[in-house]
Amino acid sequence: MAGRSESPAIGIDLGTTYSCVAVWRHGRVEIIPNDQGNRTTPSCVAFKETERLVGDAAQNGASRNPTNTVFAAKRLIGRRFSDPSVQNDMKLWPFKVIEGHGDRPNFLVNYQGAKKQFAAEEISAMILTKMKEVAEAFLGCTVKDAVVTVPAYFNDAQRQATKDAGLVAGLNVMHIMDEPTAGAVAYGFDSNVVNSNVKKNVLVFDLGGGTFDVSLLSICNGVLEVKATAGDTHLGGEDFDNRMLDYFVEEFRRKERKDISQNPRALRRLKTASEQAKRILSTCTETAVHIDCLYEGTDFYSTITRARFEELNIDLFKKCIETVKRCHEDAGIDKNNVDVAVLIGGCTRIPKVQQLLKDYFSGKDLCKSIHPDEAVAYGAAVQAAKLRGQGTEEINNLVLIDVTPLSLGIDVTGGITIVVVPRNTPIPLQKELVFSTSVDFQKEVKFKIYEGERVQSKDNNLLGQFVLHGIHPAPKGETKITVTFKIDNNGILHVSAEESISGEKNQITLINREGRLSKEEIDRMVNEAQRYRMEDEQFKEKILAKNSLEDYAYGLRKLVKDDEVIPKVPSGYLKYVAQAVDKIINWLRHDVPKDVDRYNSKKDELQEMSSTISEMSQHCASKRPKLSNDNSET
């Protein structure tokens, strides 16, 4: 089916370390390169005295500005400050994370001469805005609609928070899509098995920069049905890097008797070197790490082998395989009946990970045909085209059946979670459970909604709570209350409770705001995001005007020294112009970006001088005597 004329919807893989954007266009998926020509963009934001940088520019300056360069925001989104994983990560990051309102973690940075706090949603929104701008520059039109991916094991709060980030970025998030499902879509279209009438059981192994997911799907006749999913939202390349970082920090302490664990700049430089070493060890068996003046004038030099890297992380690698086992067992599918294991995520390049997975599947070849860094964005772009009706008939007829990754339940008795929706139940769904009052003439009931697999509520994650008032008073057990759980296509939960007796009804819908941004906070962030975008644009205009003035000044300096110009223009005027040019160049060297008009007015002055030189040169040439024409008539 032909696509409609409006701007296309895009697919965004919002990653922990790198993000990627893609679009369905001209009958195929196109991965969109950024302004540096790279097909992935660092999920990194840097704050400076006069500007804010996102992506490659932020990452490139991280070692010079470590405390104000924020990364791995995905590890905080939807989490509480008191979460043990947040507390552990904080010890390894060069920037500060502090407790914000409602136990939310906030990044603390210096920006424009003041200390400012940013929620994880705001940082994620800045990255989403960057990906939106990358797409708009490529497509030449405004983009509003997007499918944004999240780890399959993201809980309700993390999904809601990601959707909030999209809203702050000015996007209409049409769908929150699970990353391994997006990877399966990419595999299905890349290998042309989507519409095959032969059913295939496909295991997607997604090991990225900060999260790990495994999903087992069946693909047949255009239907991709998730049978089970498992994972860890806090396992990925960041953890492998940190293991190596700890190893090198200890080696430096042992060799040099110096502790760099509290020095943000040294840690940032060593972390970058660790990540580079990890990448190299995927293709080489040994690599060297050399950093000049790492700390207090002392250089750092070390070598690390692939075997040592594997030893440092073997427990994490084995944890990945245990997750694979849990996934196919939850699906009720024997590992021998898995037809193909598809690798996505940058860390699936690690040889040991591939070996362990291949051994688990008794030597079966792994599917490495799709680009591990781009597969998720590819699948998201296909889903975006489907939702907008802009794809082919094959895409528009595609059916995705996902599951809820965690069990969802309710606590009304004080301490025990009663499961309403077991994990790996297909979504969207609606399920009901009937409760009766536990006290004579009870007038209200308090409901607490949890997700997790533990029996005791305190061991699960509290999503939210509400009180149903106005219950018809009656003896214990007579009044019935129906609790309804609804999960939409985004995996987001809505809960309602209804009491009906003698025709009377009372209903309340749970809107999960526990630990989330309020509407007022979202509105504030939207307004601030717009202000930051305007400030960024104004700063870019200033820099362009400054660069234009600088280029013109150096060009004019060259002109006044030109051997052809010097004989034609009075030396006094050339000296005057040279001094004016030197004054402007010196002013630019010590300049904090000024108003665009100031740069333009100074450029106008230089252009006037240049025009005067040109007129003098032409006037001098016109006064020269004409040479006689040897071929003229005698």
FIVO-389556 format. One line per 10 residues: number of its first residue (from 1); their letters; for each residue x, y, z of C-alpha. Coordinates in steps of 0.5 Angstrom, whole numbers, plus 2048, in hexadecimal, padded with zeros to 3 digits. Layout:
<atoms>
NUM> A> X Y Z ~ ...;
</atoms>
This chain:
<atoms>
1> MAGRSESPAI> 800 800 800 ~ 803 807 7FE ~ 805 80B 804 ~ 801 812 805 ~ 804 818 804 ~ 805 81B 80B ~ 80C 81A 80F ~ 80D 813 810 ~ 80D 810 817 ~ 814 80E 81A;
11> GIDLGTTYSC> 817 809 81E ~ 81C 80B 824 ~ 820 806 828 ~ 821 80A 82E ~ 828 806 831 ~ 82C 806 837 ~ 832 808 834 ~ 830 809 82C ~ 82A 80B 829 ~ 827 80A 822;
21> VAVWRHGRVE> 822 80C 81D ~ 81F 809 817 ~ 819 80B 812 ~ 815 807 80D ~ 816 80A 806 ~ 816 808 7FF ~ 814 801 801 ~ 819 800 806 ~ 81C 801 80D ~ 821 807 80D;
31> IIPNDQGNRT> 826 808 813 ~ 827 80F 813 ~ 82E 812 814 ~ 82F 818 819 ~ 833 81E 817 ~ 83A 81B 818 ~ 838 815 813 ~ 837 810 819 ~ 831 80B 819 ~ 831 80B 820;
41> TPSCVAFKET> 831 811 825 ~ 834 811 82C ~ 82F 811 832 ~ 832 817 835 ~ 831 81E 837 ~ 836 823 839 ~ 835 82A 83C ~ 83A 830 83C ~ 83A 837 83E ~ 837 839 837;
51> ERLVGDAAQN> 834 833 834 ~ 831 82C 834 ~ 834 827 830 ~ 830 820 82E ~ 833 81A 82B ~ 83A 81A 828 ~ 83C 821 82A ~ 83A 81F 831 ~ 83E 819 831 ~ 844 81B 82E;
61> GASRNPTNTV> 845 821 833 ~ 843 81C 839 ~ 84A 81B 83C ~ 84B 823 83C ~ 844 824 83F ~ 843 81D 843 ~ 83F 820 849 ~ 83A 824 844 ~ 839 81E 83E ~ 834 81A 840;
71> FAAKRLIGRR> 833 813 83D ~ 82F 80C 83F ~ 828 810 840 ~ 825 80A 83E ~ 827 806 845 ~ 824 80C 849 ~ 81D 80D 845 ~ 817 80A 849 ~ 81B 808 84F ~ 81C 80B 856;
81> FSDPSVQNDM> 822 80E 859 ~ 822 809 85F ~ 822 803 85A ~ 829 7FF 85B ~ 82A 7FF 854 ~ 82A 807 854 ~ 82E 807 85A ~ 834 802 857 ~ 834 806 850 ~ 835 80D 854;
91> KLWPFKVIEG> 83C 80A 856 ~ 83E 809 84F ~ 83C 810 84C ~ 840 816 84C ~ 83A 81A 84C ~ 835 81B 852 ~ 82E 818 853 ~ 82A 81B 859 ~ 823 819 85C ~ 81E 81D 859;
101> HGDRPNFLVN> 816 81E 85A ~ 813 818 85C ~ 819 813 85C ~ 81B 815 855 ~ 822 815 853 ~ 824 81B 850 ~ 82B 81D 84C ~ 82E 823 84F ~ 833 827 84A ~ 835 82E 849;
111> YQGAKKQFAA> 832 832 843 ~ 832 839 841 ~ 836 83B 848 ~ 831 837 84D ~ 830 831 850 ~ 82A 82D 84C ~ 826 827 84D ~ 823 822 848 ~ 81F 81C 848 ~ 821 816 844;
121> EEISAMILTK> 81A 818 840 ~ 81D 81E 83E ~ 824 81C 83C ~ 821 816 838 ~ 81C 81B 835 ~ 822 81F 833 ~ 825 819 82F ~ 81E 818 82C ~ 81E 81F 82A ~ 825 81E 827;
131> MKEVAEAFLG> 823 818 823 ~ 81C 81B 821 ~ 821 821 81E ~ 825 81C 81A ~ 81F 819 817 ~ 81C 820 815 ~ 823 822 812 ~ 823 81B 80E ~ 81C 81C 80C ~ 81B 823 80B;
141> CTVKDAVVTV> 815 824 80F ~ 812 824 816 ~ 811 81D 819 ~ 80C 81D 81F ~ 80A 815 81F ~ 80F 810 822 ~ 810 809 824 ~ 814 809 82A ~ 817 802 82D ~ 819 800 834;
151> PAYFNDAQRQ> 81C 7F9 837 ~ 816 7F4 837 ~ 818 7F3 83F ~ 816 7FB 840 ~ 811 7FB 845 ~ 80B 800 845 ~ 80E 806 848 ~ 814 805 843 ~ 80F 805 83D ~ 80B 80B 840;
161> ATKDAGLVAG> 811 80F 841 ~ 814 80D 83A ~ 80D 810 837 ~ 80E 816 83B ~ 815 817 838 ~ 812 817 831 ~ 80D 81C 833 ~ 812 821 836 ~ 816 820 82F ~ 810 822 82B;
171> LNVMHIMDEP> 80E 81B 829 ~ 808 817 828 ~ 80A 811 82A ~ 805 80C 827 ~ 808 806 82A ~ 80D 803 82F ~ 810 7FD 82C ~ 814 7F8 82F ~ 81B 7F8 82C ~ 81B 7F0 82B;
181> TAGAVAYGFD> 815 7F0 828 ~ 817 7F6 823 ~ 81E 7F2 822 ~ 819 7EC 820 ~ 815 7F0 81B ~ 81C 7F2 818 ~ 81E 7EB 818 ~ 817 7E9 815 ~ 818 7EE 80F ~ 81F 7ED 80E;
191> SNVVNSNVKK> 81F 7E6 80D ~ 818 7E6 809 ~ 815 7E1 80E ~ 80F 7E6 811 ~ 80A 7E3 80C ~ 80D 7DC 80C ~ 807 7D7 80D ~ 80C 7D3 811 ~ 80D 7D4 818 ~ 813 7D6 81B;
201> NVLVFDLGGG> 815 7D7 822 ~ 81A 7DD 823 ~ 81E 7DF 829 ~ 820 7E6 829 ~ 826 7E7 82E ~ 827 7EE 82F ~ 82D 7F0 833 ~ 82E 7F8 832 ~ 832 7FD 836 ~ 82E 7FD 83C;
211> TFDVSLLSIC> 828 7F8 83C ~ 827 7F1 83A ~ 821 7EE 837 ~ 81F 7E7 834 ~ 819 7E6 831 ~ 816 7DF 82D ~ 812 7E0 828 ~ 80E 7DC 823 ~ 80E 7DF 81B ~ 809 7DD 816;
221> NGVLEVKATA> 804 7E0 811 ~ 805 7E7 813 ~ 804 7E6 81A ~ 80A 7E7 81F ~ 808 7E4 826 ~ 80C 7E5 82C ~ 80C 7DF 830 ~ 810 7E1 836 ~ 815 7E6 838 ~ 81A 7E7 83E;
231> GDTHLGGEDF> 820 7EB 83F ~ 824 7F0 843 ~ 823 7F8 843 ~ 829 7F9 846 ~ 82E 7F4 842 ~ 832 7F6 83C ~ 838 7F9 839 ~ 839 7FE 83F ~ 83A 7F9 844 ~ 83F 7F6 840;
241> DNRMLDYFVE> 843 7FC 83F ~ 842 7FE 846 ~ 845 7F7 848 ~ 84B 7F9 844 ~ 84B 800 847 ~ 84C 7FD 84E ~ 851 7F8 84C ~ 855 7FE 849 ~ 854 802 84F ~ 857 7FD 853;
251> EFRRKERKDI> 85D 7FC 84F ~ 85F 803 84F ~ 85E 803 856 ~ 862 7FD 857 ~ 868 800 852 ~ 868 807 854 ~ 865 807 85B ~ 860 80C 858 ~ 858 80C 859 ~ 854 80F 853;
261> SQNPRALRRL> 84E 80C 856 ~ 84B 813 858 ~ 84E 817 852 ~ 849 818 84D ~ 84D 81A 847 ~ 852 814 848 ~ 84C 810 849 ~ 849 812 842 ~ 84F 811 83E ~ 850 80A 841;
271> KTASEQAKRI> 849 809 840 ~ 849 80B 838 ~ 850 807 838 ~ 84C 801 83B ~ 847 801 836 ~ 84B 802 830 ~ 84F 7FC 833 ~ 849 7F8 833 ~ 847 7F9 82C ~ 84E 7F7 82A;
281> LSTCTETAVH> 84E 7F1 82D ~ 848 7EE 829 ~ 84D 7EE 823 ~ 854 7ED 827 ~ 856 7E9 82C ~ 85A 7EE 830 ~ 85B 7F6 830 ~ 85F 7FB 833 ~ 85C 801 837 ~ 860 807 837;
291> IDCLYEGTDF> 85E 80E 83A ~ 863 814 83B ~ 863 818 842 ~ 85D 814 845 ~ 85E 816 84C ~ 863 81B 84F ~ 867 81B 849 ~ 868 813 849 ~ 866 810 842 ~ 863 809 842;
301> YSTITRARFE> 865 803 83E ~ 862 7FC 83E ~ 860 7F6 83A ~ 85A 7F2 83B ~ 858 7EB 837 ~ 852 7E9 835 ~ 852 7E3 83A ~ 853 7E8 840 ~ 84D 7EC 83D ~ 849 7E6 83D;
311> ELNIDLFKKC> 84B 7E4 844 ~ 849 7EB 847 ~ 842 7EA 844 ~ 841 7E2 843 ~ 83B 7E3 849 ~ 838 7E8 845 ~ 838 7E4 83E ~ 836 7DE 842 ~ 830 7E2 845 ~ 82E 7E3 83E;
321> IETVKRCHED> 82D 7DC 83C ~ 829 7DA 842 ~ 824 7E0 840 ~ 824 7DC 839 ~ 822 7D6 83D ~ 81D 7D9 841 ~ 81A 7DC 83B ~ 819 7D6 836 ~ 816 7D2 83D ~ 811 7D8 83E;
331> AGIDKNNVDV> 80F 7D7 837 ~ 80E 7CF 837 ~ 813 7CE 831 ~ 819 7CA 832 ~ 820 7CD 830 ~ 820 7C7 82A ~ 81A 7CA 827 ~ 81D 7D1 827 ~ 81E 7D2 81F ~ 822 7D8 81F;
341> AVLIGGCTRI> 826 7DD 824 ~ 826 7E4 822 ~ 82C 7E8 825 ~ 82A 7F0 826 ~ 82E 7F5 82A ~ 835 7F7 82A ~ 838 7F2 82F ~ 835 7EC 82B ~ 83C 7ED 827 ~ 840 7EB 82E;
351> PKVQQLLKDY> 843 7E4 82C ~ 842 7E1 832 ~ 83A 7E3 832 ~ 839 7E0 82C ~ 83D 7D9 82E ~ 839 7D8 834 ~ 832 7D9 830 ~ 835 7D5 82A ~ 837 7CF 82F ~ 830 7D0 833;
361> FSGKDLCKSI> 82C 7CE 82C ~ 831 7C8 82B ~ 835 7CC 826 ~ 82F 7CF 822 ~ 832 7D5 81D ~ 830 7DB 820 ~ 82C 7E1 81B ~ 831 7E6 81B ~ 82E 7E9 814 ~ 82B 7EF 817;
371> HPDEAVAYGA> 82F 7F5 819 ~ 82F 7F5 821 ~ 82F 7FC 822 ~ 829 7FE 81D ~ 824 7F8 81D ~ 820 7FB 823 ~ 81F 802 81F ~ 81E 7FE 819 ~ 818 7FA 81C ~ 815 800 81F;
381> AVQAAKLRGQ> 815 804 818 ~ 811 7FE 815 ~ 80C 7FE 81B ~ 80C 806 81A ~ 80A 805 813 ~ 805 800 815 ~ 802 804 81A ~ 801 80A 815 ~ 7FF 806 80F ~ 805 808 80B;
391> GTEEINNLVL> 808 801 80A ~ 807 7FC 805 ~ 801 7F7 805 ~ 806 7F2 809 ~ 808 7F7 80E ~ 801 7FA 80F ~ 7FE 7F2 810 ~ 804 7F1 815 ~ 801 7EF 81C ~ 805 7EF 822;
401> IDVTPLSLGI> 803 7EC 829 ~ 807 7EE 82F ~ 807 7EB 836 ~ 807 7EF 83D ~ 80E 7ED 83F ~ 80D 7ED 847 ~ 807 7EA 84B ~ 802 7F0 84D ~ 7FE 7EF 853 ~ 7FA 7F2 859;
411> DVTGGITIVV> 7FB 7F3 861 ~ 7F4 7F4 864 ~ 7F6 7EF 86B ~ 7FC 7F3 86D ~ 803 7EF 86B ~ 801 7EA 865 ~ 801 7EC 85E ~ 7FB 7E8 85A ~ 7FD 7E7 853 ~ 7F8 7EA 84E;
421> VPRNTPIPLQ> 7FC 7E9 848 ~ 802 7E4 848 ~ 808 7E6 844 ~ 808 7E5 83D ~ 801 7E6 83C ~ 800 7E8 834 ~ 7FE 7F0 834 ~ 7F9 7F4 833 ~ 7F5 7F0 838 ~ 7F0 7F1 83D;
431> KELVFSTSVD> 7EF 7ED 844 ~ 7EA 7ED 849 ~ 7EA 7EB 851 ~ 7E5 7EB 856 ~ 7E6 7ED 85D ~ 7E1 7ED 863 ~ 7E1 7F2 869 ~ 7E5 7EF 86F ~ 7E2 7F3 874 ~ 7DB 7F4 876;
441> FQKEVKFKIY> 7D8 7FA 873 ~ 7DE 7FC 870 ~ 7DE 803 86C ~ 7E4 803 869 ~ 7EA 7FF 866 ~ 7F1 800 865 ~ 7F4 7FD 85F ~ 7FC 7FC 85E ~ 7FE 7FA 857 ~ 805 7F7 856;
451> EGERVQSKDN> 809 7F3 851 ~ 80E 7EE 852 ~ 80E 7E6 853 ~ 80F 7E6 85B ~ 809 7E4 860 ~ 80B 7EA 865 ~ 809 7F1 862 ~ 80F 7F4 865 ~ 813 7F0 861 ~ 80F 7F2 85A;
461> NLLGQFVLHG> 80F 7F9 857 ~ 809 7FE 859 ~ 806 801 853 ~ 801 805 857 ~ 7FB 805 85B ~ 7F4 808 85C ~ 7EE 807 861 ~ 7E7 806 85F ~ 7E2 80A 863 ~ 7DB 80A 863;
471> IHPAPKGETK> 7DA 802 864 ~ 7D3 800 866 ~ 7D4 7FE 86D ~ 7D2 7F6 86E ~ 7D4 7F0 872 ~ 7DB 7EE 871 ~ 7DB 7EA 86A ~ 7D5 7EC 867 ~ 7D7 7F2 863 ~ 7DB 7F0 85D;
481> ITVTFKIDNN> 7E0 7F5 85A ~ 7E3 7F3 853 ~ 7EA 7F5 851 ~ 7EC 7F6 84A ~ 7F3 7F6 847 ~ 7F4 7F9 840 ~ 7FA 7F9 83C ~ 7FB 7FD 836 ~ 7FF 7FC 830 ~ 805 800 833;
491> GILHVSAEES> 805 7FB 839 ~ 802 800 83D ~ 7FD 7FE 843 ~ 7F7 801 845 ~ 7F3 7FF 84B ~ 7EC 800 84D ~ 7E7 7FE 853 ~ 7E0 7FD 853 ~ 7DB 7FC 858 ~ 7D4 7FA 856;
501> ISGEKNQITL> 7CE 7F8 85B ~ 7C7 7FA 85A ~ 7C8 7FD 853 ~ 7CD 802 856 ~ 7D4 803 853 ~ 7DB 806 855 ~ 7E1 806 851 ~ 7E8 809 851 ~ 7ED 808 84C ~ 7F5 808 84F;
511> INREGRLSKE> 7F9 80D 84B ~ 800 80A 84D ~ 804 811 84F ~ 808 80D 855 ~ 80F 810 854 ~ 80D 813 84D ~ 80D 81A 84B ~ 807 81E 84C ~ 803 822 846 ~ 806 828 849;
521> EIDRMVNEAQ> 80D 825 849 ~ 80C 823 842 ~ 809 82A 83F ~ 80F 82D 843 ~ 814 828 83F ~ 810 829 838 ~ 811 831 839 ~ 818 830 83C ~ 81A 82C 836 ~ 817 831 831;
531> RYRMEDEQFK> 81B 836 834 ~ 822 832 834 ~ 820 831 82D ~ 820 838 82B ~ 826 839 82F ~ 82A 834 82B ~ 827 837 825 ~ 829 83E 827 ~ 830 83C 829 ~ 831 838 822;
541> EKILAKNSLE> 82F 83F 81F ~ 834 842 823 ~ 83A 83D 822 ~ 838 83D 81A ~ 839 845 81A ~ 83F 845 81E ~ 842 840 81A ~ 840 844 813 ~ 843 84A 816 ~ 84A 846 818;
551> DYAYGLRKLV> 84A 843 811 ~ 849 84A 80E ~ 84E 84D 813 ~ 854 848 811 ~ 852 849 809 ~ 853 851 80A ~ 859 850 80E ~ 85C 84C 808 ~ 859 851 803 ~ 85D 857 806;
561> KDDEVIPKVP> 863 853 805 ~ 862 851 7FE ~ 868 853 7F9 ~ 863 855 7F4 ~ 85F 859 7F9 ~ 865 85D 7FC ~ 867 861 7F6 ~ 860 863 7F5 ~ 85D 866 7FC ~ 861 86B 800;
571> SGYLKYVAQA> 865 868 805 ~ 862 86C 80B ~ 85B 869 809 ~ 85D 862 809 ~ 861 863 810 ~ 85A 866 812 ~ 856 860 810 ~ 85C 85B 813 ~ 85B 85E 81A ~ 853 85E 819;
581> VDKIINWLRH> 854 856 817 ~ 859 855 81D ~ 854 858 822 ~ 84E 854 820 ~ 852 84E 820 ~ 855 84F 827 ~ 84E 851 829 ~ 84B 84A 826 ~ 851 846 82A ~ 84E 849 831;
591> DVPKDVDRYN> 847 849 82F ~ 841 846 833 ~ 83C 845 82D ~ 838 84C 82C ~ 832 84E 829 ~ 832 84C 821 ~ 831 853 81F ~ 838 855 822 ~ 83B 850 81E ~ 837 852 818;
601> SKKDELQEMS> 839 859 819 ~ 840 858 81A ~ 840 854 813 ~ 83C 85A 810 ~ 842 85E 812 ~ 847 859 80F ~ 843 858 809 ~ 843 860 808 ~ 84B 860 809 ~ 84B 85A 804;
611> STISEMSQHC> 847 85E 7FF ~ 84B 864 7FF ~ 851 860 7FE ~ 84E 85D 7F8 ~ 84C 864 7F5 ~ 853 867 7F6 ~ 856 861 7F3 ~ 851 862 7ED ~ 852 869 7ED ~ 85A 868 7EC;
621> ASKRPKLSND> 859 863 7E7 ~ 855 868 7E3 ~ 85A 86E 7E3 ~ 85F 869 7E0 ~ 861 86B 7D9 ~ 85E 866 7D3 ~ 863 862 7CF ~ 863 863 7C8 ~ 860 85E 7C4 ~ 866 85B 7BF;
631> NSET> 860 859 7BA ~ 85D 860 7B9 ~ 85C 863 7B3 ~ 862 867 7B0;
</atoms>
